[in-house]
Amino acid sequence: MSYQNHLEDNKTVGIPILTNFLLVNTHETYLAIYCVLRLWECHHAEKTLFMRNFSKAWRQLVARQKEDQKTINAFVSVDAKTKLDKLRKIYRMPIGELLELLIEDEYKKHQHNSRKAN
C-alpha cells in the first residue's frame, strides 16, 4: 500500500500517525518519528515550521518541569540593563546567575542589619 493510498483509505491529512508502529524502546521511537517525518509529503517550509514549533514547545515543557527555578520578567531602565550587562561580563556569568548572586548578597546584608537592630 502506498503512502497516498494510506491517506485516502484512512482519510487522514498531514503527518502520518505512529499508531501503525509497535515501538519497543526509545531508539525505535526515535527511528519511527524520523521515518514519519521523512515520509511526510509537504512543502519544506511547512516541515521547517513544524519542527521549529515542536522544538519551542519541548524547551518550554522542559523549562516548566524545573522545580528549583522560577521565571521572572521585569522592566528596567536602559541604563540599569547596560550596567547589568557590564557586570555580567565582569563576573563572566549569565544574567540569571548574576541576579541571583546580587539578590543573595543583598538579602544577607538585610539579615545582618536586622540582627544588629534587635
DSSP file (Angstrom, degrees, kcal/mol; ACC not computed):
  #  RESIDUE AA STRUCTURE BP1 BP2  ACC     N-H-->O    O-->H-N    N-H-->O    O-->H-N    TCO  KAPPA ALPHA  PHI   PSI    X-CA   Y-CA   Z-CA
    1    1 A M              0   0    0      0, 0.0     2,-0.1     0, 0.0     0, 0.0   0.000 360.0 360.0 360.0 129.4    0.0    0.0    0.0
    2    2 A S     >  -     0   0    0      1,-0.1     4,-2.2     4,-0.0     5,-0.1  -0.349 360.0-110.9 -80.2 164.8    1.4    3.4   -1.0
    3    3 A Y  H  > S+     0   0    0      1,-0.2     4,-2.0     2,-0.2     5,-0.1   0.892 119.0  52.9 -61.1 -40.9    1.5    6.4    1.3
    4    4 A Q  H  > S+     0   0    0      1,-0.2     4,-2.1     2,-0.2    -1,-0.2   0.908 109.0  48.8 -64.4 -41.9   -1.1    8.2   -0.9
    5    5 A N  H  > S+     0   0    0      1,-0.2     4,-3.1     2,-0.2     5,-0.2   0.885 107.5  56.3 -63.7 -37.7   -3.5    5.2   -0.7
    6    6 A H  H  X S+     0   0    0     -4,-2.2     4,-2.3     1,-0.2     6,-0.3   0.915 107.9  47.9 -58.8 -43.5   -3.0    5.1    3.1
    7    7 A L  H  X>S+     0   0    0     -4,-2.0     4,-1.1     1,-0.2     5,-1.0   0.921 114.1  46.1 -64.0 -43.5   -4.1    8.7    3.3
    8    8 A E  H  <5S+     0   0    0     -4,-2.1    -2,-0.2     2,-0.2    -1,-0.2   0.908 114.5  47.3 -67.3 -41.4   -7.1    8.1    1.1
    9    9 A D  H  <5S+     0   0    0     -4,-3.1    -2,-0.2     1,-0.2    -1,-0.2   0.897 121.8  34.7 -66.7 -40.9   -8.1    4.9    3.0
   10   10 A N  H  <5S-     0   0    0     -4,-2.3    -1,-0.2    -5,-0.2    -2,-0.2   0.470  98.4-133.6 -94.8  -2.5   -7.8    6.4    6.4
   11   11 A K  T  <5 +     0   0    0     -4,-1.1     2,-0.3     1,-0.2    -3,-0.2   0.861  55.2 146.4  50.2  40.7   -9.0    9.9    5.5
   12   12 A T      < -     0   0    0     -5,-1.0     2,-0.4    -6,-0.3    -1,-0.2  -0.791  31.7-162.6-104.7 151.3   -6.0   11.4    7.4
   13   13 A V        +     0   0    0     -2,-0.3     2,-0.4    -3,-0.1    -5,-0.0  -0.981  52.0  11.9-131.3 143.7   -4.2   14.6    6.4
   14   14 A G  S    S+     0   0    0     -2,-0.4    27,-0.3    27,-0.2    -2,-0.1  -0.774 107.5  21.0 101.4-138.2   -0.8   15.8    7.5
   15   15 A I  S    S-     0   0    0     -2,-0.4    -2,-0.1    25,-0.1    22,-0.1  -0.502  82.4-111.7 -74.8 132.2    1.8   13.8    9.4
   16   16 A P        -     0   0    0      0, 0.0     2,-0.1     0, 0.0    -1,-0.1  -0.358  40.4-113.4 -59.7 144.1    1.5   10.0    9.2
   17   17 A I    >   -     0   0    0      1,-0.1     3,-0.5    -3,-0.1    -3,-0.0  -0.449   7.0-137.6 -85.2 155.8    0.5    8.7   12.6
   18   18 A L  G >  S+     0   0    0      1,-0.2     3,-1.7    -2,-0.1     5,-0.1   0.395  81.3  96.1 -90.5   2.2    2.7    6.5   14.7
   19   19 A T  G 3  S+     0   0    0      1,-0.3    -1,-0.2     3,-0.1    -2,-0.0   0.704  74.6  65.5 -68.9 -16.8   -0.1    4.0   15.7
   20   20 A N  G <  S+     0   0    0     -3,-0.5     2,-0.3     2,-0.0    -1,-0.3   0.554  90.7  82.8 -79.7  -6.6    0.9    1.6   13.0
   21   21 A F    <   -     0   0    0     -3,-1.7     2,-0.8     8,-0.0    -3,-0.0  -0.761  69.9-145.2-100.7 143.1    4.3    1.0   14.7
   22   22 A L        -     0   0    0     -2,-0.3     2,-0.5     6,-0.0    -3,-0.1  -0.870  27.1-161.4-102.8  96.9    5.0   -1.4   17.6
   23   23 A L        +     0   0    0     -2,-0.8     3,-0.1     1,-0.2    -2,-0.0  -0.682  19.5 175.0 -90.2 126.8    7.6    0.6   19.5
   24   24 A V        -     0   0    0     -2,-0.5     2,-0.3     1,-0.2    -1,-0.2   0.810  61.8  -0.2 -98.9 -37.2    9.7   -1.3   21.9
   25   25 A N  S  > S-     0   0    0      1,-0.1     4,-2.0     0, 0.0    -1,-0.2  -0.839  80.2 -86.7-146.5 179.9   12.3    1.2   23.2
   26   26 A T  H  > S+     0   0    0     -2,-0.3     4,-2.6     1,-0.2     5,-0.2   0.878 121.8  54.9 -62.2 -40.5   13.4    4.8   22.9
   27   27 A H  H  > S+     0   0    0      1,-0.2     4,-2.4     2,-0.2    -1,-0.2   0.917 109.0  47.3 -62.2 -43.4   15.7    4.1   19.9
   28   28 A E  H  > S+     0   0    0      2,-0.2     4,-2.5     1,-0.2    -1,-0.2   0.867 110.5  52.9 -66.2 -35.5   12.8    2.6   17.9
   29   29 A T  H  X S+     0   0    0     -4,-2.0     4,-2.6     2,-0.2     5,-0.2   0.936 109.4  49.0 -62.6 -45.9   10.6    5.5   18.9
   30   30 A Y  H  X S+     0   0    0     -4,-2.6     4,-2.6     1,-0.2    -2,-0.2   0.932 112.6  47.5 -58.2 -47.2   13.3    7.9   17.6
   31   31 A L  H  X S+     0   0    0     -4,-2.4     4,-2.7     1,-0.2    -1,-0.2   0.891 111.2  51.2 -63.4 -39.8   13.6    5.9   14.3
   32   32 A A  H  X S+     0   0    0     -4,-2.5     4,-2.6     2,-0.2    -1,-0.2   0.928 111.9  46.0 -63.9 -45.0    9.8    5.8   13.8
   33   33 A I  H  X S+     0   0    0     -4,-2.6     4,-2.5     2,-0.2     5,-0.2   0.921 112.6  51.2 -63.1 -43.2    9.5    9.6   14.3
   34   34 A Y  H  X S+     0   0    0     -4,-2.6     4,-2.1    -5,-0.2    -2,-0.2   0.930 112.1  46.4 -59.0 -46.3   12.4   10.1   12.0
   35   35 A C  H  X S+     0   0    0     -4,-2.7     4,-2.3     2,-0.2    -2,-0.2   0.914 111.2  51.4 -64.2 -43.0   10.8    7.9    9.3
   36   36 A V  H  X S+     0   0    0     -4,-2.6     4,-1.1     1,-0.2    -1,-0.2   0.920 111.5  47.4 -61.0 -43.4    7.4    9.5    9.6
   37   37 A L  H  < S+     0   0    0     -4,-2.5    -1,-0.2     1,-0.2    -2,-0.2   0.877 112.0  50.3 -67.0 -35.6    8.9   13.0    9.2
   38   38 A R  H  < S+     0   0    0     -4,-2.1    -1,-0.2     1,-0.2    -2,-0.2   0.861 113.5  45.6 -67.9 -35.2   11.0   11.9    6.2
   39   39 A L  H  < S+     0   0    0     -4,-2.3     2,-0.5    -5,-0.2    -1,-0.2   0.612  83.5 113.7 -83.7 -12.4    7.8   10.4    4.6
   40   40 A W     <  -     0   0    0     -4,-1.1     2,-1.0    -3,-0.2   -25,-0.1  -0.463  60.9-147.8 -65.1 115.0    5.7   13.4    5.3
   41   41 A E        +     0   0    0     -2,-0.5     2,-0.3   -27,-0.3   -27,-0.2  -0.758  48.8 111.4 -90.9 102.8    4.8   14.9    1.9
   42   42 A C  S    S-     0   0    0     -2,-1.0     2,-0.1   -27,-0.0    -2,-0.0  -0.939  73.5 -65.3-156.6 174.7    4.5   18.6    2.4
   43   43 A H    >>  -     0   0    0     -2,-0.3     4,-1.8     1,-0.1     3,-0.6  -0.430  46.0-121.1 -67.4 144.6    6.3   21.8    1.5
   44   44 A H  H 3> S+     0   0    0      1,-0.2     4,-2.5     2,-0.2     5,-0.2   0.864 113.0  56.1 -55.8 -38.8    9.7   22.2    3.0
   45   45 A A  H 3> S+     0   0    0      1,-0.2     4,-2.5     2,-0.2    -1,-0.2   0.866 104.7  52.6 -64.0 -36.0    8.6   25.4    4.8
   46   46 A E  H <> S+     0   0    0     -3,-0.6     4,-2.3     2,-0.2    -1,-0.2   0.914 111.1  45.9 -65.9 -42.5    5.7   23.6    6.5
   47   47 A K  H  X S+     0   0    0     -4,-1.8     4,-2.5     2,-0.2    -2,-0.2   0.900 112.8  50.8 -66.8 -40.4    8.0   20.9    7.8
   48   48 A T  H  X S+     0   0    0     -4,-2.5     4,-2.4     2,-0.2    -2,-0.2   0.922 111.1  48.1 -62.6 -44.7   10.5   23.5    9.0
   49   49 A L  H  X S+     0   0    0     -4,-2.5     4,-2.6     2,-0.2     5,-0.2   0.906 111.2  51.1 -62.6 -42.6    7.8   25.5   10.8
   50   50 A F  H  X S+     0   0    0     -4,-2.3     4,-2.7     1,-0.2    -2,-0.2   0.938 111.6  46.6 -59.4 -47.5    6.5   22.3   12.4
   51   51 A M  H  X S+     0   0    0     -4,-2.5     4,-2.5     2,-0.2    -2,-0.2   0.890 112.4  50.4 -64.9 -39.5   10.0   21.4   13.7
   52   52 A R  H  X S+     0   0    0     -4,-2.4     4,-2.3     2,-0.2    -1,-0.2   0.938 113.9  44.3 -63.2 -46.9   10.6   24.9   15.0
   53   53 A N  H  X S+     0   0    0     -4,-2.6     4,-2.4     1,-0.2    -2,-0.2   0.887 113.2  51.7 -65.6 -38.9    7.3   25.0   16.8
   54   54 A F  H  X S+     0   0    0     -4,-2.7     4,-2.3    -5,-0.2    -2,-0.2   0.921 110.3  48.7 -63.1 -43.8    7.9   21.4   18.2
   55   55 A S  H  X S+     0   0    0     -4,-2.5     4,-2.6     2,-0.2    -2,-0.2   0.908 111.6  49.2 -63.3 -42.9   11.3   22.4   19.5
   56   56 A K  H  X S+     0   0    0     -4,-2.3     4,-2.3     1,-0.2    -1,-0.2   0.921 111.6  49.1 -62.4 -43.6   10.0   25.5   21.2
   57   57 A A  H  X S+     0   0    0     -4,-2.4     4,-2.2     2,-0.2    -2,-0.2   0.891 111.3  50.0 -63.9 -39.0    7.2   23.5   22.8
   58   58 A W  H  X S+     0   0    0     -4,-2.3     4,-2.5     2,-0.2    -2,-0.2   0.932 110.7  48.5 -65.9 -45.2    9.7   20.9   24.0
   59   59 A R  H  X S+     0   0    0     -4,-2.6     4,-2.4     1,-0.2    -2,-0.2   0.894 111.5  51.0 -61.1 -39.3   12.0   23.5   25.5
   60   60 A Q  H  X S+     0   0    0     -4,-2.3     4,-2.2     2,-0.2    -1,-0.2   0.904 109.7  49.9 -64.7 -41.4    9.0   25.2   27.2
   61   61 A L  H  X S+     0   0    0     -4,-2.2     4,-1.2     2,-0.2    -2,-0.2   0.922 111.8  47.6 -63.0 -44.5    7.9   21.8   28.7
   62   62 A V  H  < S+     0   0    0     -4,-2.5     4,-0.5     1,-0.2     3,-0.3   0.908 111.6  50.9 -63.2 -42.1   11.4   21.1   30.0
   63   63 A A  H >< S+     0   0    0     -4,-2.4     3,-1.0     1,-0.2    -1,-0.2   0.882 108.4  51.7 -64.0 -38.1   11.7   24.6   31.5
   64   64 A R  H 3< S+     0   0    0     -4,-2.2    -1,-0.2     1,-0.2    -2,-0.2   0.757 102.9  60.0 -70.5 -23.6    8.3   24.2   33.3
   65   65 A Q  T 3< S+     0   0    0     -4,-1.2     2,-0.7    -3,-0.3    -1,-0.2   0.579  76.7 105.1 -82.4  -8.6    9.4   20.9   34.8
   66   66 A K    <   -     0   0    0     -3,-1.0     3,-0.4    -4,-0.5    -3,-0.0  -0.629  48.4-175.8 -73.5 115.8   12.3   22.5   36.6
   67   67 A E  S    S+     0   0    0     -2,-0.7    -1,-0.2     1,-0.2    -4,-0.0   0.694  75.6  57.7 -87.8 -19.7   11.2   22.7   40.2
   68   68 A D  S    S+     0   0    0      2,-0.0     2,-0.3     0, 0.0    -1,-0.2   0.361 103.4  59.8 -94.4   6.5   14.2   24.5   41.6
   69   69 A Q        -     0   0    0     -3,-0.4     2,-0.3    -6,-0.1    -3,-0.0  -0.972  59.0-164.8-135.4 149.9   13.9   27.5   39.3
   70   70 A K        -     0   0    0     -2,-0.3     2,-0.4     2,-0.0    -3,-0.0  -0.959  22.5-122.0-129.4 149.6   11.2   30.2   38.6
   71   71 A T        -     0   0    0     -2,-0.3     2,-0.4     2,-0.0    -2,-0.0  -0.738  26.8-172.1 -90.5 136.8   10.9   32.6   35.7
   72   72 A I        -     0   0    0     -2,-0.4     2,-0.4     2,-0.0    -2,-0.0  -0.979   6.7-165.8-126.6 145.1   10.8   36.3   36.4
   73   73 A N        +     0   0    0     -2,-0.4     2,-0.3     2,-0.0    -2,-0.0  -0.996  17.8 163.5-127.2 134.0   10.1   39.1   33.9
   74   74 A A        -     0   0    0     -2,-0.4     2,-0.5     2,-0.0    -2,-0.0  -0.997  33.5-129.9-150.0 150.2   10.8   42.7   34.7
   75   75 A F        +     0   0    0     -2,-0.3     2,-0.3     0, 0.0    -2,-0.0  -0.890  32.1 174.2 -99.8 130.4   11.2   46.0   33.0
   76   76 A V        -     0   0    0     -2,-0.5    -2,-0.0     1,-0.1     5,-0.0  -0.895  36.6 -90.8-129.7 161.7   14.3   48.0   33.9
   77   77 A S     >  -     0   0    0     -2,-0.3     4,-2.2     1,-0.1     5,-0.2  -0.250  36.1-113.3 -67.5 161.0   15.7   51.2   32.5
   78   78 A V  H  > S+     0   0    0      1,-0.2     4,-2.3     2,-0.2     5,-0.2   0.888 118.8  53.9 -61.0 -39.4   18.1   51.1   29.6
   79   79 A D  H  > S+     0   0    0      2,-0.2     4,-2.2     1,-0.2    -1,-0.2   0.913 108.2  48.2 -62.8 -44.1   20.9   52.4   32.0
   80   80 A A  H  > S+     0   0    0      1,-0.2     4,-2.4     2,-0.2    -1,-0.2   0.893 111.7  50.2 -64.6 -39.2   20.2   49.6   34.5
   81   81 A K  H  X S+     0   0    0     -4,-2.2     4,-2.4     2,-0.2    -1,-0.2   0.891 109.3  51.3 -66.2 -39.5   20.3   47.0   31.7
   82   82 A T  H  X S+     0   0    0     -4,-2.3     4,-2.1     2,-0.2    -2,-0.2   0.918 111.7  47.1 -62.3 -43.6   23.6   48.4   30.4
   83   83 A K  H  X S+     0   0    0     -4,-2.2     4,-2.6     2,-0.2    -2,-0.2   0.896 110.5  52.4 -65.2 -39.8   25.1   48.2   33.9
   84   84 A L  H  X S+     0   0    0     -4,-2.4     4,-2.4     1,-0.2    -2,-0.2   0.905 108.9  50.2 -62.6 -42.0   23.8   44.6   34.3
   85   85 A D  H  X S+     0   0    0     -4,-2.4     4,-1.9     2,-0.2    -1,-0.2   0.889 110.2  50.1 -63.1 -39.8   25.4   43.6   31.1
   86   86 A K  H  X S+     0   0    0     -4,-2.1     4,-2.3     2,-0.2    -2,-0.2   0.923 111.8  47.5 -64.5 -43.8   28.7   45.1   32.1
   87   87 A L  H  X S+     0   0    0     -4,-2.6     4,-2.9     1,-0.2     5,-0.2   0.891 108.6  55.5 -62.9 -38.9   28.6   43.3   35.5
   88   88 A R  H  X>S+     0   0    0     -4,-2.4     5,-1.6     1,-0.2     4,-0.9   0.902 110.2  45.4 -60.4 -41.6   27.7   40.1   33.6
   89   89 A K  H  <5S+     0   0    0     -4,-1.9    -1,-0.2     2,-0.2    -2,-0.2   0.887 112.4  50.9 -69.5 -39.0   30.8   40.4   31.5
   90   90 A I  H  <5S+     0   0    0     -4,-2.3    -2,-0.2     1,-0.2    -1,-0.2   0.944 119.3  35.7 -62.9 -48.1   33.0   41.3   34.5
   91   91 A Y  H  <5S-     0   0    0     -4,-2.9    -1,-0.2    -5,-0.1    -2,-0.2   0.553 103.2-134.4 -84.4  -7.9   31.8   38.3   36.5
   92   92 A R  T  <5 +     0   0    0     -4,-0.9    -3,-0.2    -5,-0.2    -4,-0.1   0.948  62.2 118.1  52.7  56.6   31.5   36.1   33.4
   93   93 A M  S   <S-     0   0    0     -5,-1.6    -1,-0.2    -6,-0.1    -2,-0.1  -0.981  70.1 -90.4-145.6 157.0   28.2   34.6   34.2
   94   94 A P     >  -     0   0    0      0, 0.0     4,-2.3     0, 0.0     5,-0.2  -0.246  41.6-110.3 -63.3 157.1   24.7   34.6   32.7
   95   95 A I  H  > S+     0   0    0      1,-0.2     4,-2.9     2,-0.2     5,-0.2   0.884 117.1  55.9 -58.1 -41.0   22.3   37.4   33.8
   96   96 A G  H  > S+     0   0    0      1,-0.2     4,-2.1     2,-0.2    -1,-0.2   0.919 109.9  44.6 -59.3 -44.9   20.1   34.9   35.7
   97   97 A E  H  > S+     0   0    0      2,-0.2     4,-2.3     1,-0.2    -1,-0.2   0.891 113.1  51.7 -66.8 -38.8   23.0   33.8   37.9
   98   98 A L  H  X S+     0   0    0     -4,-2.3     4,-2.7     2,-0.2    -2,-0.2   0.925 109.8  48.8 -63.7 -44.9   24.2   37.3   38.4
   99   99 A L  H  X S+     0   0    0     -4,-2.9     4,-2.6     1,-0.2    -1,-0.2   0.910 110.9  50.8 -61.2 -41.7   20.8   38.5   39.5
  100  100 A E  H  X S+     0   0    0     -4,-2.1     4,-2.5    -5,-0.2    -1,-0.2   0.909 110.9  48.9 -62.6 -41.4   20.6   35.5   41.9
  101  101 A L  H  X S+     0   0    0     -4,-2.3     4,-2.5     2,-0.2    -2,-0.2   0.927 112.5  47.4 -62.6 -46.6   24.1   36.5   43.3
  102  102 A L  H  X S+     0   0    0     -4,-2.7     4,-2.3     2,-0.2    -2,-0.2   0.899 113.0  48.9 -63.4 -40.6   23.1   40.1   43.8
  103  103 A I  H  X S+     0   0    0     -4,-2.6     4,-2.6    -5,-0.2    -2,-0.2   0.930 111.7  48.7 -65.0 -45.3   19.8   39.1   45.5
  104  104 A E  H  X S+     0   0    0     -4,-2.5     4,-2.4     2,-0.2    -2,-0.2   0.917 112.3  48.8 -61.0 -44.1   21.6   36.7   47.8
  105  105 A D  H  X S+     0   0    0     -4,-2.5     4,-2.0     1,-0.2    -1,-0.2   0.926 113.7  45.8 -61.6 -45.5   24.2   39.3   48.8
  106  106 A E  H  X S+     0   0    0     -4,-2.3     4,-2.3     1,-0.2    -1,-0.2   0.878 111.9  52.1 -66.0 -38.3   21.5   42.0   49.4
  107  107 A Y  H  X S+     0   0    0     -4,-2.6     4,-2.6     2,-0.2    -1,-0.2   0.905 108.3  50.8 -65.6 -41.4   19.4   39.5   51.4
  108  108 A K  H  X S+     0   0    0     -4,-2.4     4,-2.5     2,-0.2    -2,-0.2   0.897 109.7  50.9 -63.0 -39.9   22.4   38.6   53.6
  109  109 A K  H  X S+     0   0    0     -4,-2.0     4,-2.8     2,-0.2     5,-0.2   0.927 110.7  48.9 -61.4 -44.5   23.1   42.3   54.2
  110  110 A H  H  X S+     0   0    0     -4,-2.3     4,-2.4     1,-0.2    -2,-0.2   0.918 111.7  48.7 -62.0 -44.5   19.4   42.8   55.2
  111  111 A Q  H  X S+     0   0    0     -4,-2.6     4,-1.5     2,-0.2    -1,-0.2   0.916 112.8  48.3 -61.2 -43.7   19.6   39.8   57.6
  112  112 A H  H  X S+     0   0    0     -4,-2.5     4,-1.6     1,-0.2    -2,-0.2   0.913 113.0  47.2 -63.3 -44.9   22.8   41.0   59.1
  113  113 A N  H  X S+     0   0    0     -4,-2.8     4,-1.7     1,-0.2    -1,-0.2   0.860 109.4  53.3 -67.0 -36.1   21.4   44.6   59.6
  114  114 A S  H  X S+     0   0    0     -4,-2.4     4,-0.9    -5,-0.2    -1,-0.2   0.821 107.4  51.9 -71.5 -28.5   18.1   43.3   61.1
  115  115 A R  H  < S+     0   0    0     -4,-1.5     3,-0.2     2,-0.2    -1,-0.2   0.870 107.6  52.5 -71.6 -36.9   20.0   41.2   63.7
  116  116 A K  H  < S+     0   0    0     -4,-1.6    -2,-0.2     1,-0.2    -1,-0.2   0.884 105.5  55.0 -63.9 -38.3   22.0   44.3   64.7
  117  117 A A  H  <        0   0    0     -4,-1.7    -1,-0.2     1,-0.3    -2,-0.2   0.789 360.0 360.0 -68.2 -27.3   18.8   46.3   65.2
  118  118 A N     <        0   0    0     -4,-0.9    -1,-0.3    -3,-0.2    -2,-0.2   0.464 360.0 360.0 -83.4 360.0   17.5   43.7   67.7
